[in-house]
Amino acid sequence: MTPGVNGYRWVILAVGVAAAAATAALRLGLPALAPTLRTDLGLTLPQVGIVLGSVGVGVVLTLIAWGWLADRIGERIVLAAGLTGAAASLVAAALVDGFLALTAALLVAGMFGAASTGASGRAVMGWFSRAERGMALGVRQMGIPLGGGIAALALPLIVATWDLHAALLALALVCLLAAIASWLWVREPPPPPADRLTSTAPPPLRDRRLWRLATGSGMLIVGQSGTLGFIVLFLHDERGWSVAAAAAVLAGMQAAGAIARVMAGRWSDRVGRRVSPVRTITALSAVLLLIAAALAGAPTVVLLPVLLAGGVLAMSWNSLSFTAAAEISGRDQAGMAIGVQNTVLSAFGALAPVVVATVIVAASWPAAWVLLAVSQLAGVWVLRPLVGEEEVRARTLEGRLRDRDEQRRRARTTPARRSCNASRPAGTTAGAAPSPVAAEA
């Protein structure tokens, strides 16, 4: 890879971050509008959960299809088309009134926005080697909490200055700008070397490892979705915070989660593993959420740091699971593999707000924190068999890389030896007396 081409990978990564941030501004920034949705539209808490979850449902319906398309026609067209469609759907959401119409428009926005998930991840994977992939996809995943955090701060301010419709139009503009950037700057990666190691994985839809990874990760996403989706309402309703102050806490969580994703990705690159770090991180998050449930009656200054720490850890593992899915299936099937994995994640993520809201109404906030922790611990258990599988796969890959490097070394040295021997008398080697035995060797 030439220096100029090598440097262009950072342009690809920047566009990937922008695409991820645009979709995340919708999915993760929307909870900051929960109090506005409830008051302006007269919604019940379960109805708010349905509105918040509608984007995720739309994502579930199209993730695999977008991933399949990215594997066949490339990331550029998929990103531009999907984000443009999301922008148009958000304009429609801003123009309608009522629970059903808004839910339908956001559902369609999620269906189009899903294009950014597999396509941007596939683009980044194609431009970065395995030794940097965890970090690179961690940076790309950083766009998700970054976009969500900025939206969590900006959307309430837009509502306070104008109204809910203006906030939805602002989200549409962000998606449109990301679509333009994708069309202008996304390129296919340089062609791989002729002796590139190819994956022998089965098709993603028939790969049991991928489905286990997706199912376990889906259980983990419940903790993330539940914490992010309701932290604003918890602080507003239970602790008397203003909407702006509670949204600022959500933005802080998103910012901390963005940094944590990059750190987790870098850690996974150093150890050369993805699944084991995921399990460690989410187990710690579950413990902190259980502690938060036990401290439900404590002052906010005691409870909030524990709840925030658990939430940040719950956000930090995504890039590792994302990377694991792509590496299980290989570059040529990465788009669909990421689509399969994120379909399951989005399904769990879409259901989580509805379930959490129901538990809060039927029981209490501490019961909801316990539910999130239990779901995470169940995910840790489901992922356990993949730790050994990844270890075997990593060692096999390392062995294949050594064999390939040895073949390359021999290919380079053999012509040199032949050239050197051709310039000497027969039966001689450098630094040795003529010998028939040496000549035969």
C-alpha positions as CSV (number, residue, x, y, z in Angstrom):
1,M,0.0,0.0,0.0
2,T,1.5,3.3,-1.1
3,P,1.8,6.2,1.5
4,G,-1.0,8.2,-0.2
5,V,-3.3,5.2,-0.3
6,N,-2.4,4.3,3.2
7,G,-3.2,7.8,4.4
8,Y,-6.6,7.7,2.7
9,R,-7.8,5.1,5.2
10,W,-8.2,7.9,7.7
11,V,-10.6,9.6,5.3
12,I,-12.6,6.4,5.1
13,L,-12.6,6.2,8.9
14,A,-13.8,9.8,9.2
15,V,-16.7,9.2,6.9
16,G,-17.5,6.0,8.7
17,V,-17.6,8.0,12.0
18,A,-19.9,10.6,10.4
19,A,-22.3,8.0,9.0
20,A,-22.5,6.2,12.3
21,A,-23.0,9.5,14.2
22,A,-25.8,10.6,11.9
23,T,-27.8,7.4,12.5
24,A,-27.0,7.4,16.2
25,A,-28.2,11.0,16.6
26,L,-31.6,9.6,15.7
27,R,-31.5,6.4,17.6
28,L,-29.7,7.6,20.8
29,G,-30.5,11.3,20.7
30,L,-34.2,10.7,20.5
31,P,-34.6,9.7,24.2
32,A,-33.6,13.3,25.1
33,L,-37.0,14.3,23.5
34,A,-38.9,11.8,25.6
35,P,-40.4,14.4,28.0
36,T,-41.4,16.6,25.0
37,L,-43.0,13.6,23.2
38,R,-45.0,12.8,26.3
39,T,-46.2,16.4,26.9
40,D,-46.7,17.7,23.4
41,L,-48.3,14.5,22.0
42,G,-50.0,13.4,25.3
43,L,-48.4,10.0,25.2
44,T,-48.3,7.4,28.0
45,L,-44.9,6.1,29.2
46,P,-45.4,2.8,27.3
47,Q,-46.3,4.8,24.1
48,V,-43.1,6.8,24.6
49,G,-41.2,3.5,24.7
50,I,-42.9,2.4,21.4
51,V,-41.9,5.7,19.7
52,L,-38.3,5.3,21.0
53,G,-38.2,1.7,19.9
54,S,-39.7,2.3,16.4
55,V,-36.4,3.3,14.9
56,G,-34.8,0.2,16.2
57,V,-37.6,-1.9,14.7
58,G,-37.0,-0.3,11.3
59,V,-33.3,-1.1,11.6
60,V,-34.1,-4.7,12.3
61,L,-36.2,-5.1,9.2
62,T,-33.5,-4.1,6.7
63,L,-30.0,-4.6,8.3
64,I,-29.4,-8.0,6.6
65,A,-30.6,-6.7,3.2
66,W,-28.3,-3.6,3.4
67,G,-25.4,-5.8,4.4
68,W,-26.0,-8.2,1.5
69,L,-26.2,-5.2,-0.9
70,A,-23.0,-3.7,0.5
71,D,-21.1,-7.0,-0.2
72,R,-22.2,-6.9,-3.8
73,I,-22.3,-3.2,-5.0
74,G,-20.0,-1.6,-2.5
75,E,-20.3,0.8,0.5
76,R,-20.5,4.1,-1.4
77,I,-23.9,3.6,-3.0
78,V,-25.4,1.9,0.0
79,L,-24.4,4.7,2.4
80,A,-25.5,7.5,0.2
81,A,-28.9,5.9,-0.6
82,G,-29.7,4.8,2.9
83,L,-28.8,8.1,4.6
84,T,-30.7,10.1,2.0
85,G,-33.8,7.9,2.6
86,A,-33.4,8.4,6.3
87,A,-33.3,12.2,5.8
88,A,-36.5,12.1,3.7
89,S,-38.3,10.0,6.3
90,L,-37.3,12.4,9.1
91,V,-38.7,15.3,7.1
92,A,-42.0,13.4,6.9
93,A,-41.8,12.7,10.7
94,A,-41.5,16.5,11.2
95,L,-44.6,17.2,9.1
96,V,-47.0,14.7,10.7
97,D,-48.9,14.8,14.0
98,G,-50.0,12.0,16.3
99,F,-48.7,8.9,17.8
100,L,-49.3,6.5,14.9
101,A,-48.0,8.7,12.1
102,L,-44.9,9.7,14.0
103,T,-44.2,6.1,14.9
104,A,-44.6,5.0,11.2
105,A,-42.3,7.8,9.9
106,L,-39.6,6.9,12.5
107,L,-39.9,3.3,11.6
108,V,-39.1,4.1,7.9
109,A,-36.3,6.3,9.0
110,G,-34.8,3.4,10.8
111,M,-35.2,1.1,7.8
112,F,-33.1,3.5,5.7
113,G,-30.7,4.5,8.4
114,A,-29.7,0.8,8.9
115,A,-27.6,1.1,5.7
116,S,-24.9,2.9,7.6
117,T,-24.3,0.1,10.1
118,G,-23.0,-2.7,7.8
119,A,-21.7,-0.5,5.0
120,S,-19.5,1.8,7.2
121,G,-18.2,-1.1,9.2
122,R,-17.3,-3.0,6.1
123,A,-15.6,0.0,4.6
124,V,-13.4,0.5,7.7
125,M,-12.6,-3.2,7.9
126,G,-11.4,-3.2,4.3
127,W,-9.0,-0.4,4.8
128,F,-7.4,-1.5,8.1
129,S,-5.4,-4.6,8.9
130,R,-6.3,-7.0,11.7
131,A,-3.6,-5.5,14.0
132,E,-5.4,-2.1,13.9
133,R,-9.0,-3.2,13.3
134,G,-10.2,-3.2,16.8
135,M,-9.0,0.4,17.3
136,A,-10.3,1.5,13.9
137,L,-13.7,0.0,14.4
138,G,-13.7,1.4,18.0
139,V,-13.2,4.8,16.5
140,R,-15.9,4.2,14.0
141,Q,-18.2,3.0,16.8
142,M,-17.2,6.1,18.8
143,G,-19.3,8.0,16.3
144,I,-22.4,6.3,17.8
145,P,-22.2,7.7,21.4
146,L,-20.6,10.9,19.9
147,G,-23.6,11.5,17.6
148,G,-26.0,10.5,20.4
149,G,-24.3,12.8,22.9
150,I,-24.3,15.8,20.7
151,A,-28.0,15.2,19.8
152,A,-28.9,14.7,23.4
153,L,-27.5,18.2,24.1
154,A,-28.8,19.9,20.9
155,L,-32.3,18.5,20.5
156,P,-33.7,19.9,23.8
157,L,-32.2,23.3,23.0
158,I,-33.8,23.2,19.6
159,V,-37.1,22.3,21.1
160,A,-36.8,25.1,23.6
161,T,-36.0,27.6,20.9
162,W,-38.4,26.3,18.3
163,D,-40.4,23.1,18.6
164,L,-40.4,19.3,18.2
165,H,-40.8,19.6,14.4
166,A,-37.6,21.7,14.2
167,A,-35.7,19.0,16.2
168,L,-36.7,16.3,13.7
169,L,-35.7,18.5,10.7
170,A,-32.3,19.0,12.3
171,L,-31.9,15.2,12.5
172,A,-32.8,15.1,8.8
173,L,-30.2,17.6,7.9
174,V,-27.5,15.6,9.7
175,C,-28.4,12.5,7.8
176,L,-28.3,14.3,4.5
177,L,-24.9,15.8,5.1
178,A,-23.5,12.3,6.0
179,A,-25.0,11.0,2.7
180,I,-23.2,13.6,0.7
181,A,-19.9,12.9,2.5
182,S,-20.3,9.2,1.7
183,W,-21.0,9.8,-1.9
184,L,-18.0,12.1,-2.3
185,W,-15.3,10.3,-0.4
186,V,-16.0,6.6,0.1
187,R,-13.8,4.4,-2.1
188,E,-13.1,0.8,-2.5
189,P,-10.0,-0.4,-0.7
190,P,-6.8,-1.2,-2.6
191,P,-6.9,-4.7,-4.2
192,P,-5.5,-7.4,-1.8
193,P,-2.3,-9.3,-2.5
194,A,-2.5,-12.4,-4.6
195,D,-1.6,-14.6,-1.6
196,R,-4.1,-13.0,0.7
197,L,-5.5,-15.4,3.4
198,T,-9.1,-16.0,2.6
199,S,-11.8,-17.0,5.0
200,T,-13.3,-20.5,5.0
201,A,-16.3,-19.6,7.0
202,P,-19.8,-20.7,5.9
203,P,-22.3,-18.1,4.8
204,P,-23.3,-15.9,7.7
205,L,-26.9,-17.0,7.8
206,R,-25.7,-20.6,8.4
207,D,-22.8,-19.9,10.8
208,R,-23.8,-21.0,14.3
209,R,-20.9,-19.1,15.8
210,L,-22.3,-15.8,14.3
211,W,-25.7,-16.5,15.7
212,R,-24.4,-17.3,19.1
213,L,-22.3,-14.0,19.0
214,A,-25.4,-12.1,17.9
215,T,-27.7,-13.7,20.6
216,G,-25.3,-13.1,23.4
217,S,-24.6,-9.5,22.2
218,G,-28.3,-8.9,22.0
219,M,-28.7,-9.8,25.7
220,L,-25.9,-7.4,26.4
221,I,-27.5,-4.6,24.4
222,V,-30.5,-4.6,26.7
223,G,-28.3,-3.1,29.5
224,Q,-27.1,-0.4,27.2
225,S,-30.4,0.4,25.6
226,G,-32.2,0.4,28.9
227,T,-29.7,2.7,30.7
228,L,-29.4,5.2,27.9
229,G,-33.1,5.2,27.0
230,F,-34.4,6.1,30.5
231,I,-31.6,8.0,32.3
232,V,-33.2,11.3,31.4
233,L,-36.7,10.3,32.5
234,F,-35.3,8.8,35.8
235,L,-33.5,12.0,36.7
236,H,-36.4,14.2,35.6
237,D,-39.2,12.2,37.2
238,E,-37.6,10.7,40.2
239,R,-34.9,13.2,41.2
240,G,-36.6,16.4,40.0
241,W,-33.9,17.4,37.5
242,S,-34.7,19.8,34.6
243,V,-34.9,18.2,31.1
244,A,-31.8,20.2,30.0
245,A,-29.7,19.0,33.1
246,A,-30.8,15.4,32.7
247,A,-30.0,15.5,28.9
248,A,-26.6,16.9,29.8
249,V,-26.0,13.7,31.9
250,L,-27.0,11.6,28.9
251,A,-24.6,13.5,26.7
252,G,-21.8,13.0,29.3
253,M,-22.5,9.3,29.2
254,Q,-22.3,9.3,25.5
255,A,-19.0,11.1,25.5
256,A,-17.5,8.8,28.1
257,G,-18.8,5.8,26.1
258,A,-17.2,7.1,23.0
259,I,-13.8,7.2,24.7
260,A,-14.3,3.8,26.3
261,R,-15.1,2.2,22.9
262,V,-11.7,3.3,21.5
263,M,-9.9,2.1,24.6
264,A,-11.6,-1.2,24.5
265,G,-10.8,-1.6,20.8
266,R,-7.1,-0.8,21.5
267,W,-7.0,-3.3,24.3
268,S,-8.5,-6.0,22.1
269,D,-5.8,-5.3,19.4
270,R,-3.1,-5.8,22.0
271,V,-4.4,-9.1,23.2
272,G,-5.5,-10.2,19.8
273,R,-8.9,-11.3,21.0
274,R,-12.5,-9.8,20.9
275,V,-14.9,-12.0,22.8
276,S,-13.1,-12.4,26.1
277,P,-12.8,-8.6,26.6
278,V,-16.5,-8.2,25.8
279,R,-17.4,-10.6,28.6
280,T,-15.1,-8.9,31.1
281,I,-16.5,-5.5,30.4
282,T,-20.1,-6.4,30.5
283,A,-19.8,-8.5,33.6
284,L,-18.4,-5.4,35.4
285,S,-21.3,-3.3,34.1
286,A,-23.8,-5.8,35.4
287,V,-22.2,-5.7,38.9
288,L,-22.5,-1.9,38.9
289,L,-26.1,-1.9,37.8
290,L,-26.9,-4.4,40.6
291,I,-25.2,-2.0,43.1
292,A,-27.2,0.9,41.6
293,A,-30.4,-1.0,42.2
294,A,-29.4,-1.6,45.9
295,L,-28.6,2.1,46.2
296,A,-31.9,3.3,44.7
297,G,-32.9,5.1,47.9
298,A,-29.5,6.8,48.3
299,P,-28.9,10.5,47.5
300,T,-28.3,11.3,43.9
301,V,-24.7,12.1,44.6
302,V,-24.1,8.5,45.7
303,L,-26.3,6.7,43.2
304,L,-25.6,8.6,40.0
305,P,-21.8,7.8,39.8
306,V,-22.5,4.1,40.1
307,L,-25.3,4.2,37.6
308,L,-23.2,6.2,35.1
309,A,-20.2,3.9,35.5
310,G,-22.4,0.9,34.8
311,G,-23.9,2.7,31.8
312,V,-20.5,3.7,30.3
313,L,-19.2,0.2,30.6
314,A,-22.5,-1.1,29.0
315,M,-21.7,1.1,26.0
316,S,-18.0,0.3,25.6
317,W,-18.1,-3.3,24.2
318,N,-20.0,-2.8,20.9
319,S,-17.0,-2.3,18.6
320,L,-15.4,-5.6,19.8
321,S,-18.6,-7.5,19.1
322,F,-18.8,-5.7,15.7
323,T,-15.2,-6.7,14.9
324,A,-15.7,-10.3,16.0
325,A,-18.6,-10.7,13.6
326,A,-16.6,-9.4,10.7
327,E,-13.6,-11.5,11.5
328,I,-15.7,-14.7,11.9
329,S,-17.0,-14.4,8.3
330,G,-14.1,-12.6,6.6
331,R,-13.9,-9.5,4.5
332,D,-15.9,-10.8,1.5
333,Q,-18.9,-11.6,3.7
334,A,-18.4,-8.8,6.3
335,G,-21.4,-6.7,5.2
336,M,-23.9,-9.5,5.7
337,A,-22.2,-10.8,8.8
338,I,-22.4,-7.4,10.4
339,G,-26.0,-7.1,9.2
340,V,-27.0,-10.5,10.8
341,Q,-25.3,-9.6,14.1
342,N,-26.8,-6.1,14.3
343,T,-30.2,-7.3,13.3
344,V,-30.3,-9.4,16.4
345,L,-28.8,-6.5,18.5
346,S,-31.4,-4.1,17.1
347,A,-34.2,-6.5,17.8
348,F,-33.2,-6.7,21.5
349,G,-32.5,-3.0,21.5
350,A,-35.9,-2.2,20.1
351,L,-37.7,-4.4,22.6
352,A,-35.7,-3.2,25.6
353,P,-37.4,0.3,26.0
354,V,-40.9,-1.3,25.9
355,V,-40.0,-4.0,28.4
356,V,-38.1,-1.6,30.7
357,A,-40.9,0.9,30.6
358,T,-43.4,-1.8,31.5
359,V,-41.3,-3.0,34.4
360,I,-40.9,0.5,35.7
361,V,-44.7,1.0,35.7
362,A,-45.5,-2.4,37.1
363,A,-42.7,-2.6,39.7
364,S,-40.1,0.1,40.2
365,W,-36.9,1.7,38.8
366,P,-34.6,-0.6,40.9
367,A,-36.4,-3.6,39.4
368,A,-35.6,-2.3,36.0
369,W,-31.8,-2.0,36.9
370,V,-31.9,-5.6,38.1
371,L,-33.5,-6.7,34.8
372,L,-30.7,-5.0,32.8
373,A,-28.0,-6.6,34.9
374,V,-29.5,-10.1,34.7
375,S,-29.8,-9.7,30.9
376,Q,-26.1,-8.8,30.7
377,L,-25.0,-11.7,32.8
378,A,-27.1,-14.1,30.6
379,G,-25.2,-12.7,27.6
380,V,-21.9,-13.3,29.3
381,W,-22.9,-16.9,29.8
382,V,-24.1,-17.4,26.2
383,L,-20.8,-16.0,24.8
384,R,-18.6,-18.3,26.9
385,P,-18.1,-21.1,24.2
386,L,-16.9,-18.5,21.7
387,V,-13.8,-17.7,23.9
388,G,-12.3,-21.1,23.1
389,E,-13.4,-21.0,19.5
390,E,-11.7,-17.6,19.0
391,E,-8.5,-18.9,20.6
392,V,-8.3,-21.8,18.2
393,R,-9.2,-19.6,15.2
394,A,-6.6,-16.9,16.2
395,R,-3.8,-19.5,16.6
396,T,-4.7,-21.1,13.3
397,L,-4.6,-17.7,11.6
398,E,-1.3,-16.9,13.2
399,G,0.1,-20.2,11.9
400,R,-1.2,-19.5,8.4
401,L,0.4,-16.1,8.5
402,R,3.8,-17.6,9.5
403,D,3.6,-20.1,6.7
404,R,2.7,-17.3,4.2
405,D,5.6,-15.1,5.4
406,E,8.0,-18.0,5.2
407,Q,6.8,-18.7,1.6
408,R,7.3,-15.0,0.8
409,R,10.8,-15.1,2.3
410,R,11.8,-18.2,0.3
411,A,10.4,-16.6,-2.9
412,R,12.6,-13.6,-2.4
413,T,15.8,-15.5,-1.5
414,T,15.6,-18.2,-4.1
415,P,16.1,-15.9,-7.2
416,A,18.9,-14.1,-5.3
417,R,20.7,-17.4,-4.6
418,R,20.3,-18.5,-8.2
419,S,21.8,-15.3,-9.5
420,C,24.6,-15.5,-7.0
421,N,25.4,-19.1,-7.9
422,A,25.4,-18.4,-11.6
423,S,28.2,-15.9,-11.1
424,R,30.5,-18.4,-9.4
425,P,32.3,-21.6,-10.5
426,A,30.2,-24.7,-10.3
427,G,30.4,-26.4,-6.9
428,T,31.2,-23.3,-4.9
429,T,29.3,-21.3,-2.3
430,A,30.1,-17.9,-0.8
431,G,32.9,-18.3,1.8
432,A,33.5,-22.0,1.2
433,A,35.8,-24.1,-0.9
434,P,34.4,-25.8,-4.0
435,S,32.5,-28.9,-3.1
436,P,30.5,-31.3,-5.2
437,V,28.2,-31.9,-2.1
438,A,27.5,-28.2,-1.8
439,A,26.6,-28.0,-5.4
440,E,24.1,-30.8,-5.1
441,A,22.5,-29.2,-2.0
